[in-house]
């Protein structure tokens, strides 16, 4: 980890607009944050070759994770997504219940047909799941049954 932060991720995003052949991006533990995730995703959407995206430990929060929406909607090549340790399900944000926003992320994951592996560990999921166990498990199982081979979502 180089701790490039949001400004470094934004600069990298600008460079990536000229490289549409990128197949793997590992920015784990770089404090990318929501703003940096948005900048990266706006760049990465220009190509459809990305197979692996590792944004573990980047302080994304729920909204930073939702910045991935364009990639998850469009991608036909993304097979592995690591969002480990990003506080995705931690509390209320922007005046909205984080659970509503978390369901948006679940819906996006369901729609990305190329995705085979997702790591959502250490994101405050135990709080989210305790209130919505059945619905959450049904959504993940529906996602997994069709195309995923590995979903990691423990505390």
trRosetta pair geometry for C-beta under 8 A, 3 or more apart (Angstrom, degrees):
i j d omega theta_ij theta_ji phi_ij phi_ji
1 28 6.4 -91 -81 103 98 68
1 29 3.6 -68 -88 102 144 102
1 30 5.4 -157 -152 -72 88 63
1 57 7.6 -65 -94 100 143 130
2 8 7.6 -142 105 162 111 165
2 30 6.0 13 56 -120 69 101
3 29 7.6 -45 -72 142 68 73
3 30 5.7 -171 -97 -149 22 52
3 31 5.2 29 -146 17 74 118
4 7 7.7 -133 157 74 74 64
4 8 2.7 -124 172 100 96 150
4 9 5.9 126 107 -45 115 67
4 12 7.0 39 150 -24 157 128
4 27 7.4 -70 34 -153 125 109
4 30 4.8 2 26 -179 87 117
4 31 7.3 -178 58 60 47 82
4 32 7.2 21 73 -86 95 71
4 36 7.7 131 101 -139 97 147
5 8 5.2 98 55 14 68 101
5 9 6.9 -127 106 -4 37 93
5 30 7.2 -117 -31 153 29 77
5 31 4.9 -16 -94 100 59 108
5 32 7.1 143 -175 -100 16 29
5 33 7.1 9 -164 4 60 114
5 36 6.8 -174 145 -62 41 142
6 9 5.6 -57 -145 40 31 112
6 10 6.2 35 154 -23 66 105
6 31 7.6 -75 -29 130 65 80
6 32 6.4 94 -88 -177 53 41
6 33 4.6 -44 -68 55 105 121
6 34 7.8 -7 -105 60 123 50
6 35 4.2 38 -153 78 133 111
6 36 3.9 -136 -125 -45 56 96
6 39 7.6 114 -173 10 75 131
7 10 5.6 -50 -148 33 31 114
7 11 6.5 31 153 -16 63 104
7 36 7.7 -56 0 -86 22 103
8 11 5.7 -53 -148 37 33 111
8 12 6.2 34 152 -18 66 106
8 30 7.2 -108 85 168 130 117
8 36 7.3 9 67 -123 66 129
9 12 5.5 -52 -144 39 32 113
9 13 6.2 42 151 -26 63 103
9 27 7.0 79 -106 -169 103 157
9 30 7.1 129 -65 117 104 123
9 32 4.4 86 -66 -139 152 91
9 33 7.7 -168 25 45 147 75
9 35 7.7 134 74 103 122 72
9 36 2.9 70 63 -161 148 109
9 37 7.1 -15 157 -49 153 34
9 39 5.6 128 122 68 88 119
9 40 5.4 -59 179 -46 102 107
10 13 5.5 -48 -150 30 31 117
10 14 6.8 35 150 -20 61 99
10 35 7.0 -27 -61 140 113 96
10 36 6.1 -100 -39 -114 71 65
10 39 4.0 -95 -109 -148 65 174
11 14 5.7 -50 -155 30 34 113
11 15 6.8 32 149 -15 64 103
12 15 5.6 -55 -153 38 37 111
12 16 6.2 36 150 -22 69 108
12 27 7.9 153 94 -95 166 136
12 39 7.9 105 64 117 75 114
12 40 6.7 3 93 -98 105 92
12 43 7.8 -153 118 45 65 163
13 16 5.6 -56 -144 36 31 112
13 17 7.1 48 153 -36 61 90
13 36 7.7 -175 -29 -164 123 60
13 39 3.8 -156 6 146 163 89
13 40 4.7 -122 -86 -85 104 40
13 41 8.0 -25 -123 24 124 36
13 42 6.3 54 -177 62 130 90
13 43 3.9 -177 -166 -15 73 134
13 44 7.8 -74 -130 -23 83 77
14 17 6.1 -38 -163 6 34 114
14 39 7.7 -33 -36 178 72 113
14 43 6.9 -112 -57 -87 18 134
15 18 6.5 -66 -177 35 45 103
15 19 7.0 11 141 4 75 114
15 43 7.9 34 63 -154 47 154
16 19 5.3 -72 -142 52 50 98
16 22 6.4 -32 -144 -12 103 151
16 40 7.1 45 36 -144 153 65
16 43 4.0 89 84 147 108 134
16 44 6.3 -16 141 -69 141 63
16 46 7.8 152 130 42 83 119
17 43 4.8 -98 -62 -134 71 92
17 46 5.8 83 -140 5 63 161
19 22 5.3 70 128 -39 107 101
19 47 7.4 -51 119 -29 50 150
20 46 5.4 -99 -101 117 104 93
20 47 3.1 164 -163 -83 72 111
20 48 7.9 8 179 10 99 50
20 49 6.8 107 149 10 64 115
21 47 6.5 -124 -43 -148 24 150
21 49 5.5 -2 -152 48 38 163
22 25 6.2 37 159 -56 129 101
22 44 7.4 -83 73 -122 129 85
22 47 6.4 122 37 72 81 152
22 49 6.3 142 68 83 42 108
22 50 5.9 11 103 -84 89 85
23 49 5.2 -69 -86 143 72 98
23 50 6.2 168 -143 -117 27 34
23 51 5.0 8 -177 12 84 102
23 52 7.2 43 142 23 69 85
23 77 7.9 -90 -134 149 77 134
24 50 7.3 140 -74 -149 24 68
24 51 6.3 -32 -73 60 74 88
24 52 4.3 9 -123 58 86 109
24 53 8.0 -160 -151 -69 47 40
25 40 7.6 159 150 -171 156 126
25 44 7.2 -91 -2 -100 155 130
25 50 6.5 -24 0 -137 107 116
25 52 7.1 179 33 97 52 70
25 53 5.5 7 62 -118 98 67
25 54 7.0 -162 101 33 57 70
26 52 7.3 -6 -62 124 85 111
26 54 4.3 12 -123 52 70 125
27 30 4.7 -70 174 20 86 141
27 32 5.8 62 135 -55 132 133
27 40 7.5 -110 6 -106 160 159
27 54 6.7 165 35 90 52 74
27 55 5.9 7 69 -107 98 63
27 58 6.7 42 116 -85 99 137
28 54 5.0 -37 -51 140 98 110
28 55 7.1 171 -88 -152 53 11
28 56 4.2 4 -127 58 100 94
28 57 5.6 57 -174 42 76 106
28 58 7.3 -119 -141 -48 33 97
28 82 7.1 -22 -86 106 109 131
28 84 8.0 9 -131 59 110 107
29 56 6.7 -16 -35 100 74 82
29 57 4.0 -1 -79 99 71 133
29 58 7.0 -125 -79 -70 18 65
30 36 8.0 -134 108 138 104 160
30 57 8.0 104 9 99 49 90
30 58 6.0 -3 55 -110 71 99
31 36 7.9 95 119 11 53 155
31 58 6.3 -180 -95 -149 11 61
31 59 5.8 17 -136 20 61 125
32 36 3.6 -137 -176 96 74 136
32 37 5.6 97 130 -55 118 72
32 40 7.0 -17 -165 -16 136 137
32 55 6.4 -74 41 -150 147 101
32 58 4.1 -5 33 -169 98 127
32 59 7.4 172 56 53 57 81
32 60 7.1 5 80 -79 100 82
32 64 7.7 129 103 -165 95 134
33 36 5.1 92 57 16 74 103
33 37 6.8 -132 102 -8 37 92
33 58 6.6 -124 -34 155 32 85
33 59 5.2 -19 -89 94 68 104
33 60 6.8 157 -152 -99 22 40
33 64 6.2 -133 168 -100 39 139
34 37 5.8 -57 -146 34 28 112
34 38 6.5 30 156 -20 63 105
34 60 6.1 107 -77 -160 61 54
34 61 5.9 -33 -61 46 112 107
34 63 5.1 16 -127 100 135 98
34 64 3.6 -116 -96 -78 66 88
34 67 6.3 149 -163 -30 68 135
35 38 5.8 -55 -155 32 30 112
35 39 6.6 27 152 -16 64 106
36 39 5.7 -55 -148 37 35 111
36 40 6.3 34 155 -18 67 106
36 58 7.4 -115 79 175 126 123
37 40 5.8 -56 -148 38 30 111
37 41 6.1 26 157 -18 65 111
37 55 6.6 61 -109 -151 106 151
37 58 7.0 124 -65 120 106 136
37 60 5.5 60 -46 -126 152 103
37 64 4.4 105 24 -169 149 88
37 65 7.5 -50 168 -70 164 25
37 67 4.3 122 115 72 104 142
37 68 6.9 -56 171 -53 115 77
38 41 5.9 -60 -145 38 27 108
38 42 6.4 30 157 -21 64 105
38 64 7.6 -103 -34 -133 81 62
38 67 4.1 -105 -79 -144 68 134
39 42 5.9 -53 -149 32 29 111
39 43 6.8 22 154 -12 61 107
40 43 5.9 -66 -158 39 32 107
40 44 5.9 23 154 -17 72 114
41 44 5.5 -54 -133 41 34 109
41 45 6.2 46 162 -34 65 101
41 67 5.2 170 14 144 147 89
41 68 5.7 -152 -102 -108 140 41
41 69 7.8 74 168 43 152 56
41 70 5.7 128 157 51 109 107
41 71 5.4 -107 -145 -25 96 112
42 45 6.2 -46 -150 19 25 116
42 70 7.3 68 -93 46 47 155
43 46 6.2 -47 -176 8 42 114
44 47 6.8 -71 -166 48 48 87
44 50 5.7 10 -167 -32 112 155
44 53 7.6 54 -159 -99 164 129
44 71 5.7 3 103 -92 118 122
45 70 4.5 -28 -93 133 140 124
45 71 5.8 -120 -83 -76 80 67
45 74 6.0 81 -148 46 91 151
47 50 6.7 109 96 -23 102 89
48 74 6.9 -113 -101 138 107 100
48 75 6.2 167 -143 -128 84 57
48 76 5.8 29 177 36 126 88
48 77 5.5 129 158 5 73 117
49 77 5.7 -37 -141 90 22 170
50 53 6.1 38 163 -57 124 100
50 71 7.3 -41 71 -151 140 121
50 75 6.8 -68 68 -124 97 126
50 77 6.2 130 64 92 45 112
50 78 5.7 7 103 -84 90 86
51 77 5.4 -76 -82 153 69 95
51 78 6.4 170 -137 -118 26 34
51 79 5.1 -4 -169 21 83 100
51 80 6.7 38 145 23 72 91
52 78 7.8 152 -64 -146 19 67
52 79 6.9 -32 -71 62 66 83
52 80 4.4 -1 -116 65 79 113
53 68 7.9 147 116 -129 155 122
53 71 7.3 50 -37 152 164 158
53 78 6.4 -16 -2 -139 113 114
53 80 7.2 172 31 96 56 67
53 81 5.4 2 65 -115 98 69
53 82 7.2 -163 101 30 56 71
54 80 7.8 -7 -63 124 81 104
54 82 4.3 8 -125 50 71 124
55 58 4.9 -64 175 12 82 142
55 60 6.4 59 141 -56 124 135
55 81 8.0 -14 22 -169 97 76
55 82 6.6 166 36 87 52 72
55 83 5.9 4 73 -104 97 62
55 86 7.0 34 120 -81 96 140
56 82 4.8 -38 -47 138 101 109
56 83 6.8 158 -89 -162 56 9
56 84 3.9 4 -128 57 107 96
56 85 5.7 54 -175 44 81 98
56 86 7.3 -124 -144 -47 36 98
56 119 7.1 -13 -86 95 112 127
57 84 6.6 -11 -33 98 75 85
57 85 4.5 9 -79 94 70 121
57 86 7.0 -118 -69 -72 14 70
58 64 7.3 -152 106 149 102 148
58 86 6.0 -3 53 -110 71 103
59 64 7.4 94 115 -3 52 167
59 86 6.6 -149 -69 -146 6 67
59 87 6.8 12 -137 24 50 119
60 63 7.8 -159 158 74 72 52
60 64 3.0 -149 -171 98 73 131
60 65 5.1 96 131 -49 131 69
60 67 7.6 -130 -160 28 107 113
60 83 6.9 -68 37 -153 151 98
60 86 4.0 0 34 -172 101 126
60 87 7.4 175 60 55 61 78
60 88 6.8 3 85 -80 106 82
61 64 5.0 98 49 8 71 103
61 65 7.2 -132 96 -4 38 89
61 86 6.9 -117 -30 154 23 86
61 87 5.4 -24 -96 95 58 103
61 88 6.8 127 180 -105 24 39
61 90 7.2 -91 -128 50 75 102
61 93 6.2 121 172 -98 127 160
62 65 5.8 -61 -156 37 31 111
62 66 6.4 29 150 -19 66 107
62 87 8.0 -82 -30 120 64 71
62 88 5.3 97 -87 -166 59 59
62 89 7.0 85 -78 -82 104 37
62 90 7.9 -156 -33 38 94 65
62 93 5.7 -180 41 33 117 144
62 98 5.3 -173 -39 -149 154 90
62 101 4.3 77 157 116 137 132
62 102 6.1 -82 -126 -67 119 69
62 105 7.0 -123 -155 -31 79 132
63 66 5.4 -50 -145 36 37 113
63 67 7.0 56 149 -34 61 90
63 93 6.2 -133 -22 128 110 144
63 94 6.8 85 -61 -16 138 134
63 101 6.9 -48 -68 -168 64 147
64 67 5.5 -35 -162 8 39 119
64 86 6.8 -126 82 176 124 122
65 68 6.0 -38 -179 9 48 115
65 83 5.9 54 -115 -147 112 144
65 86 6.4 122 -62 115 106 142
65 88 5.0 32 -24 -119 151 112
65 105 5.3 10 125 -110 122 136
66 69 5.7 11 178 -39 63 108
66 101 6.5 -79 -51 -173 137 100
66 104 5.9 22 -113 106 117 125
66 105 6.1 -100 -80 -74 74 89
66 108 7.5 160 -129 -18 62 153
68 71 5.2 -61 -171 46 72 112
68 72 5.5 65 133 -22 94 108
68 81 7.7 85 -168 -147 155 135
68 108 7.0 124 95 143 95 150
69 72 5.9 -65 -141 42 28 106
69 73 6.0 26 163 -19 68 110
69 104 8.0 -34 -90 154 117 107
69 108 5.6 -105 -114 -114 68 140
70 73 5.9 -57 -144 37 28 110
70 74 6.0 2 168 0 66 118
71 74 6.4 -72 -138 48 23 95
71 75 5.2 24 174 -34 67 120
71 78 6.4 80 160 -46 103 154
72 75 6.5 -36 -110 24 20 111
72 78 7.4 -83 -100 67 52 152
72 108 4.3 64 107 170 152 103
72 109 6.8 -65 -151 -79 139 38
72 111 6.4 89 146 77 97 98
72 112 4.3 -81 -160 -63 78 123
72 115 7.6 -1 -134 -45 87 134
73 108 7.1 -66 -54 -141 74 90
73 111 6.4 -2 -107 118 56 134
73 112 7.6 -73 -59 -80 20 81
75 78 4.0 20 151 2 153 110
75 112 6.1 16 65 -144 105 105
75 114 5.9 -104 127 41 93 132
75 115 8.0 77 93 -52 124 86
76 113 7.5 -5 -126 69 64 100
76 114 5.4 128 -174 -48 33 136
77 114 5.8 -41 -36 174 3 164
78 81 6.5 39 166 -58 116 100
78 112 6.4 -43 78 -176 117 129
78 114 5.4 113 59 90 57 119
78 115 5.9 -7 110 -80 92 77
79 114 5.8 -83 -77 150 64 90
79 115 6.3 154 -141 -127 29 32
79 116 4.6 1 -170 18 87 106
79 117 6.6 42 145 22 73 89
80 115 7.7 142 -67 -147 19 69
80 116 6.6 -33 -68 62 67 87
80 117 4.4 -1 -115 65 80 110
80 118 7.9 -174 -153 -72 46 41
81 109 7.9 -137 61 -116 149 97
81 115 6.2 -25 -1 -134 115 116
81 117 7.2 171 30 95 57 64
81 118 5.1 -1 67 -113 98 75
81 119 7.4 -160 102 27 57 68
82 118 7.8 175 -84 -156 36 40
82 119 4.5 8 -128 46 71 119
83 86 5.2 -66 175 11 82 139
83 88 6.4 43 147 -50 126 138
83 118 7.3 -5 17 -170 101 85
83 119 6.5 175 39 86 56 68
83 120 5.7 7 72 -105 105 61
83 123 6.8 26 123 -77 99 142
84 119 4.8 -22 -53 129 97 115
84 120 7.3 -171 -84 -139 49 8
84 121 5.0 1 -125 60 90 86
84 122 5.8 46 -173 48 75 104
84 123 7.5 -130 -148 -46 30 98
84 152 8.0 -8 -84 98 101 121
85 121 7.2 -7 -39 99 70 75
85 122 4.2 0 -80 101 72 123
85 123 6.9 -128 -81 -69 16 68
86 123 5.7 -1 53 -111 72 102
87 90 4.1 -46 -166 12 88 137
87 123 6.3 -160 -78 -149 7 63
87 124 6.1 45 -144 -9 53 122
88 102 6.6 106 144 -110 96 95
88 105 6.9 -35 -175 10 128 176
88 120 6.9 -67 39 -157 149 96
88 123 4.0 0 31 -175 97 126
88 124 6.8 -164 62 45 57 97
88 125 7.5 19 70 -67 105 83
89 98 6.0 131 -152 138 49 125
89 99 7.6 48 -146 -90 95 59
89 102 5.3 38 -101 -93 93 140
89 123 5.3 83 15 130 89 89
89 124 4.1 -153 81 91 81 96
89 125 5.2 106 29 -86 147 46
89 127 6.2 176 132 64 111 98
89 128 4.0 -70 -165 -35 144 131
90 98 7.0 -137 67 -151 29 169
90 123 7.3 -122 -32 172 91 55
90 124 4.0 161 -72 -28 73 162
90 127 7.7 93 -108 41 46 141
91 98 5.9 103 96 -23 31 144
91 124 7.7 -66 -10 -176 63 165
92 95 7.3 21 161 -127 112 10
92 96 6.9 -180 -163 82 84 38
92 97 6.0 -52 -114 -115 94 40
92 98 5.5 -136 -102 -25 35 92
93 96 6.5 -20 76 56 62 83
93 98 5.7 74 9 -86 92 93
93 101 7.0 -41 57 15 110 160
96 100 5.7 -98 169 62 108 124
96 101 5.9 101 111 -40 129 109
97 100 4.8 90 74 -2 92 102
97 101 7.5 -175 95 -1 52 85
98 101 5.5 -59 -153 43 43 111
98 102 6.0 50 148 -28 73 103
98 128 7.6 -97 111 -90 104 107
99 102 5.4 -48 -143 33 34 115
99 103 6.7 38 155 -22 63 98
99 128 6.0 160 -107 -133 86 89
99 131 6.9 -67 -102 85 148 134
99 132 6.6 141 -156 -23 125 142
100 103 5.9 -52 -157 29 31 111
100 104 7.2 37 144 -22 61 98
101 104 5.4 -44 -159 24 42 116
101 105 7.0 41 145 -16 65 99
102 105 5.5 -51 -157 34 41 113
102 106 6.5 44 145 -20 68 101
102 128 5.6 -100 134 -137 175 144
103 106 5.3 -46 -145 35 40 115
103 107 6.3 45 153 -21 66 101
103 139 7.8 -144 -137 -90 77 166
104 107 5.7 -53 -153 35 31 114
104 108 6.6 34 149 -20 63 104
105 108 5.5 -52 -150 34 35 113
105 109 6.5 35 152 -19 66 103
106 109 5.7 -54 -150 35 32 112
106 110 6.5 37 150 -23 64 104
106 136 7.2 -124 -104 -132 152 68
106 139 4.8 23 170 149 131 147
106 140 7.4 -79 -144 -63 109 69
106 143 7.7 -126 -173 -42 77 140
107 110 5.6 -51 -150 32 33 115
107 111 6.5 27 154 -17 64 108
107 139 7.9 -69 -69 -154 53 128
108 111 5.8 -62 -152 37 32 109
108 112 6.7 30 155 -25 67 104
109 112 6.1 -54 -148 26 33 109
109 115 6.6 -98 -159 84 71 165
109 118 6.2 28 -144 -94 128 163
109 143 5.7 9 122 -134 97 153
110 139 6.5 -87 -65 -173 125 87
110 142 6.5 8 -127 102 118 105
110 143 4.6 -108 -103 -91 68 99
112 115 4.2 58 110 -15 112 120
113 146 7.3 -76 -129 131 80 121
113 147 5.4 148 -163 -46 59 169
114 147 7.4 -80 -93 165 6 143
115 118 6.3 30 170 -54 123 103
115 147 6.7 92 68 111 63 119
115 148 6.2 -14 114 -90 86 92
116 147 6.8 -97 -91 148 62 82
116 148 5.8 147 -150 -135 33 50
116 149 4.9 2 -174 21 93 99
116 150 6.6 44 142 27 73 86
117 148 7.1 140 -69 -155 28 89
117 149 6.6 -34 -67 65 76 84
117 150 4.2 7 -115 68 84 112
117 151 7.7 -164 -146 -73 42 41
117 152 8.0 18 -171 -1 82 98
118 148 6.7 -42 5 -134 103 135
118 150 7.3 172 29 102 52 71
118 151 5.3 5 58 -122 98 71
118 152 7.0 -162 98 33 56 68
118 153 7.8 18 107 -62 100 94
119 152 4.6 -3 -119 62 69 117
120 123 5.4 -66 174 15 76 141
120 125 6.1 87 132 -65 109 143
120 151 7.6 -2 12 -175 107 81
120 152 6.7 171 32 91 62 63
120 153 4.5 10 66 -110 110 80
121 125 7.7 -83 -126 12 30 133
121 152 5.4 -36 -39 135 106 103
121 153 6.6 -158 -71 -128 58 18
121 154 5.6 8 -117 61 97 70
121 155 7.3 32 -157 92 76 26
122 155 6.8 47 -85 142 51 51
124 127 5.3 -25 172 26 86 115
124 128 6.7 89 121 -16 80 100
125 128 5.3 -59 -151 43 46 114
125 129 5.6 41 155 -20 79 109
125 153 5.6 -139 163 176 170 88
125 154 7.6 157 70 147 130 13
125 155 6.5 -150 59 -105 89 43
126 129 5.8 -54 -137 41 28 108
126 130 6.2 37 160 -31 63 105
126 155 4.5 7 -42 -98 121 101
127 130 6.0 -50 -146 25 26 112
127 131 7.3 9 159 -4 57 106
128 131 6.7 -78 -168 40 28 99
128 132 6.4 -39 164 38 67 112
128 136 6.9 114 130 -87 97 147
129 132 6.5 -93 -135 65 28 73
129 133 5.4 60 172 -96 76 66
129 136 5.2 -104 -116 59 76 163
129 137 7.9 74 -145 -45 105 85
129 153 8.0 124 -64 141 136 116
130 133 6.7 10 -128 -54 18 98
132 135 4.7 -55 179 52 95 112
132 136 5.0 100 112 -30 96 102
133 136 6.1 -68 -147 39 21 108
133 137 6.1 11 166 -12 64 112
134 137 6.1 -61 -144 40 25 105
134 138 6.2 27 158 -20 63 110
135 138 5.8 -57 -148 37 28 112
135 139 6.4 28 155 -20 63 107
136 139 5.8 -58 -152 35 30 110
136 140 6.4 22 156 -12 66 107
137 140 5.8 -55 -143 41 33 107
137 141 5.9 31 158 -18 67 110
138 141 5.9 -57 -141 41 26 109
138 142 6.1 30 157 -22 63 107
139 142 5.8 -54 -147 34 27 111
139 143 6.4 27 153 -18 62 107
140 143 5.5 -56 -150 37 32 113
140 144 6.0 28 154 -18 68 110
140 151 5.6 159 -169 144 111 163
140 153 6.8 -90 -114 -2 153 157
141 144 5.6 -54 -138 41 31 110
141 145 6.0 38 161 -30 66 106
142 145 6.0 -48 -142 27 25 113
142 146 7.1 18 161 -14 56 107
143 146 6.7 -74 -167 34 27 104
143 147 7.5 -61 173 49 60 83
143 148 5.6 31 133 -2 86 131
143 151 7.2 97 93 -78 117 145
144 147 7.8 -124 -155 60 22 45
144 148 4.2 -72 -117 68 57 110
144 149 7.8 136 -156 -70 84 14
144 151 5.5 -90 -82 -11 116 130
148 151 5.5 46 146 -49 145 100
